[in-house]
Each structure stands twice: as structure tokens, then as C-alpha cells.
Amino acid sequence: MALFTVQKISKEYNTNTILENVSFLVNPGDAIGLVGLNGSGKTTLFQIIADVLHPDEGQVIHPVGWTVGYLTQLLMEEEIHLSLYDFCLTVFNHLIETEKELKNLEHLISNETDDDSLSELMNKYSSLRERYENGNGYGYHSAIKGTLIGLGFDPEEFQRSVSELSGGQKARLHLARMLLSEPDLLLLDEPTNHLDIKSIAWLEKFLRDYRGTFMVISHDRYFLDKVANRIFHIENSQLITYETGYTGFIKQRKTQFEILMRQHENQQKELERQKEIIRRFKNYGSSRYIKQAQAREKMIAKIQATPMPLENKKTKLNFTPALLSGEDVILAENLSMEYPGNSLFTDVNLHLRRGEHIGLIGDNGTGKTTLFKLIQGKSFPTTGEISIGSKVNIGYYDQEMKNLNMDNTVIEELWDHYPKLDYYQIRSLLARFLFIGDDIYKLVDELSGGEKGRLSLLILMLKGSNLLLLDEPTNHLDVDSKEVLEDALNEYSGSFVVISHDRYFLNKVCTQIWALENNTISSYLGDYDYYYQKKLELEKPEFEDTEDDITETKKRALKKQKRQAENSIRKQKADLRNLEKAISNAENELNTFDELLAIPETYDDYDKAQEVIKQREIVQSELDEMYSEWMILHEEIHE
């Protein structure tokens, strides 16, 4: 049975059709990625599903009383002054009220002397407590802490006021509260925008384990590949569903385009053949051939023409070095960079050779952009040296696009950088980057983020650099523009270093990863997936004698380490067995207390009843701690 159905929805804005006759159904447990160009109607569809916006035609059919989590990011006045923790705690107000009811019932039970009334109170207490337990009443505090930490908040920040947070932090906090609410349907609009790689990885795991249904709009293709099992694609006001993940969707879309193109070309060839036959028949002049020609013309007129499939307009991007650099492009030795009270990295050694394609990754604030400044000579290291090879011409893409003059028009901006180009060359280049007609006279300040990104890439492309430093180049680009950039970088014969959080992009263009972690930079000869796999292996070392030339001393040392590791695992397993026994005993003890509390005679002695309730709370608290300890031990053993 479907969770909800969208039937023939249409929506227009100022005679501009956004959605037209859109229909689909969503089943419980579906994980849907909603993709399409900017402005194609993805957010509009979310707003219609969430009943924030009404369609011009059609309807959304859903169960009565269903819950939808949609990230609006609007704060109510009373929420601004809450702490981060209390902001998330509002999700569980119903459990907090239940706790108060339970305590009130405990008080009434302890004072009730009438057997019938006592039995009624006990039944009510038992039913309410069962509902409390099923609603995660004993685990919601842990859920809040885990979610906040997972989305990048430190425990020390939990008591900070919401009013003190930045826009990005508020977005993460809203996301945390929505995830904790576990609605029937989650609508996530670009949920990874304000998350670092660690937090995105946490969110991916959360969504993979999520028992509910969700739809997510995202430009993060790696993220979509990890979490979505269906893709909904909006294009030209229509929605097409694909029963696959993102990579499968791209393959199917490409195959469909090729099939439609072949059908169109074959039909055009057949039509041309028939037209040529008609021309020949008419040239023969006899009435018999003229009748045959007319019959064929009628046949052609009845043929339903197969339209030529349209590809989205794409930028034409081609980075071509004007000059070949030396073999050694960048050489850094014992490089350190410190600011007062802040050491970014120390004793870093790097070697970039001609033609190498590097992805530079690391948490925010670790020094990635600073390293770019050192390479460009805009900053100087605290210690060590960094040298640039012979004939190296650096091109820099700034994610903040400070190189653009916001008071220029688009055509003026390009002309300022390349004054030797004539008007027609400038117009032609801008048209290749989708600046057509009056677009070229727009002020740079009026452009969208994606348009500014395209203009910056055009300026960089024309520079002819043989070393590109790219700082988050995909941030403002739509999926098609990202693919164009990926193709251009893969064909680029020069060297580049790119800072990016886009893991799909890193996999497509990088042959080496520089990871800025733990105050240094480590090099991994592979793409992002290779780096991630190696990180997992380093965190979980294996002790295997694989090298033939290893010394006997080393072999003995490795065997000793292996024995120690095995002993540690055995000890953990023994601890786990002991813990499980303790949990079983505590659960039995808890049942004993529950049985006592179910007997009316227990409440004949008020002090005794209170002592039983108190002891039960102590055992329950100890049991909750043992459950947490069991989960940690279990994960460590089975990693």
C-alpha cells in the first residue's frame, strides 16, 4: 500500500509552467532522490507535498493524521532563547508529559486505599508506561546527544543559546530536530549544504538505517548514491521516475537519449527515402506514378514524427595550457604554518609533478586555503620552504569569487581581463558559457551563484594556466555544469590541486588525495574512495606477515602484537558475556519490582512503596548504562 500518491499536479508562476500533470506514488520505506536543474520545480514539489503550497491542479492523497518533516528553518520567538539541547528536547514534549503523568500516578497509587480504584490506577499506569517505553522514553536523551554530535556539534556547545548560532549552525540544528522527530515522511532540501564530510557520512548512515520514508533534494551525487534507491527527475515541467540509484539513473538517462536519437535519425532517413521516391514518381509524369506519389505523401502526413531529443544546454569548457611546465611543479619541504595560538600544520613535505591531479581535503579551518596562499606567494610559511617549478603559470579559482568586479557588467568583466579580444570574440565566448542576449549586460552583482561560477571558470579557462588551484569549484554549479567541469579537468594536460567536499567530483577527477589531518598532510595515491578505504584500514590494523623479506625480529614483534590483539578481543567477548549476564539479572530485578508495584498490598505501607519505586529507578538507570556499554562493546568486537 502506498504511503501517499501525487495525482496530476500542475503549478504555474506568472504564466511560467513549473510542473505539468505530474503523477507518482511513494511506498513506505522508499528512499528517493529528487534531481533536476535549478528552477525546475523541486522545491515547489516539496512545498506542495508538505501542504505549504497549493497546486493549480491535481492533489496529494495521503493518510489522515500523517506527519511530514519539512525543513523550513523558521524560528519561533520562544525558541530563540532555548539552548541547543532544549531546542531538540521540544520534539519529546509528549514523553516529558508522560513522565509527569507516570509520577502523578505513582503518587496516587501510593495513597489509594480502595481496591477497585487501585486496580484501575495500576492498569492505567501499566498501559501508560508501556506506551512510554515503546516511544523510546528511556533512550531519547541519548538520541539527542548522538544526533547533535553526529551533525558536528561538540557536547560543550549543547547549552549554547540558539540565538548565538550562525546561519549554517541553525540549519544543522533544525536538521537535528527534524531527524529526531521521525515523521512518516522526511522532506530534505539540500541537507548536506552546511555539513563537513564527517557529518555527511553520519547522515548517510542515519538515512540508510532510517525505517521511515524520505525524499531528498541534493546536488551531492555521492550522497545520493549512498542513500537513494529511487530517483525522481524533473525536466521540462515533467517528472520521470527511475527505480535505481543516482549512478544507475545517469546510465539509464544516457541510454534513453541514445535510443531516442537513433529512432529520430532512422525515421528521418526513412522520410528522406520516401520523399526521394515521391520526387522520382512525380518526375515520371504518368498518372499512375503521380497517384502513387500522392498515396505516399498521404502516408507520410499520417506518420507521427519522432521529436529530436533535446540535451540541456551545456557550457563548453576546455582548459588548455599555453605553456608546458617543468617536471617538478610544487616542492614543499618541512613546511609549517602557525598563527598566534593556532598551529595549522607542521613539517609538511609535498611534491607535485606535471600532469598530476590532486584532491585536497580536510575539515574546515585546517589550513587548505592557507596552503593555496602559500603556493601563490600571497603568504609566507612560519618555517620551511615552498618552491614553484620552472615555467609554472598559476590559475586560481576562488570559491568566494573575490576576483570578480561586482560593479561591472558581464561583458565588461571579461573584457577587463582580456582587453585584446574583439567584441565578436567576447560575445561568442560568453554564448558558449550560456550568457546570451541581454544576459551579457547584467551586472555581475546581479548574477546567481551558478552564473558567477560559470563566468569565473571562463576567465580561468582563457588564462591558459598549466597549474590550476581550485577552491570548491562545484559549490554553485548544477549537475550538468559539474559534469562539464569534470570532463574538462579529466582532459586537462596540466596539473591541478582542488579543494572540495564533493566526493563524487573527487572520485571523477583526482588520481591522488592530499588529506590535511592531525596537523599534517598525508598523501594517498588514488581517488576519494581509495583514501576512505585506506583510512578504515589504518583505524583497524591487521597483523599479517605478507612480506617475504621481513626480519625474524619483526615477525616475532608482529606475532606478539597479533596475540595481544586476539587476547584483547577475547577479553572484550568475556566482558560482553559478563555484561549480558548482568543485564539479564537487572531485567529480572526490574520485573520483580514491577510485580511488587502491581500488588495493592505494596501500597499499604507508603514508605515501603516509595522505597520500591526508588530502587526500581536506580536499577532502571543502571540498566540503561549497561545497554549503552553493551552497544559500544558489540560494535568494537564486530567492526
TAJO-V960850 format. One record per helix or strand of 2 or more residues. SS is the DSSP state (a for helix, b for strand). FROM is the first residue (numbers start at 1). TO is the last residue. Records with the same first field share a line. If there is no record, write none. Layout:
# TAJO-V960850
SS->FROM-TO / FROM-TO
This chain:
# TAJO-V960850
b->2-13 / 16-27 / 31-35 / 57-62 / 68-70 / 185-189 / 213-217 / 230-235 / 238-242 / 328-339 / 342-353 / 357-361 / 383-388 / 394-397 / 467-471 / 495-499 / 512-517 / 520-524
a->42-49 / 77-79 / 84-111 / 115-134 / 140-150 / 155-157 / 162-164 / 167-181 / 197-209 / 221-227 / 246-284 / 287-302 / 368-376 / 410-417 / 423-432 / 437-441 / 444-446 / 449-463 / 479-491 / 503-509 / 528-539 / 552-597 / 600-604 / 606-638
